[in-house]
């Protein structure tokens, strides 16, 4: 039996950046721009950077729609580099204070069922090696994405790997 | 004129086809404008519908959902809907979602 690898601990003390956004659709482009610039800085290739931006957009969109029911709220986004199984990874967290959706309802839909909507979770899981949603004890939901990337520079300060 | 979220939509009807050209990013902020424009444009007529995506640098799942809805309307009206010249970035979301086999996608400009 192979033990499951734990998600690397998020380096809360040393993220690359934290973005605290009003949960407004017109600010999605701000989140995408930040992620895009971060990926560029980490020399992540264009195609993968686009997919990462899309995943973050979808995650934030889901928060606006489901956690805040298209109403007011805040979205906190934290981004860091780390390692997992000694391989460099990006770690992205999105956190809200909205209503908690039952975790077992957060799943991709059957892609053969062609209908408008319901693609967000699929697009998030497509780029992330691991996507974990959890209810925060104080309310709201935390999504953590682990995304492996080749060639990413990770210093000793960005390790966060329980298996290193 | 672009809407408040930077999306403008040109609609060019002719006897042979209805050409719709959105210009700008399509996400949760701008997809309602696209949805409204498409629903209005598809109210009348029976010619083929071409949606020129060459001026759309970015689209998320809310934009894709809008296009799926337009496709369903066109199918009910027995008219073809063709997505024209999506960028590789926009085309990739259709591929990831396996919708590249549902939509007719033309990579070249149509005459």
Interface residues (C-beta under 8 A of the other chain):
Chain A: X24 X25 X26 X28 X29 X32 X47 X50 X51 X54 X57 X58 X61 X64 X65 X111 X112 X114 X115 X116 X117 X119 X120 X122 X123 X126
Chain B: X4 X5 X25 X27 X28 X29 X58 X60 X61 X62 X64 X65 X66 X68 X69 X72 X88 X89 X92 X93 X96 X97 X98 X99 X102
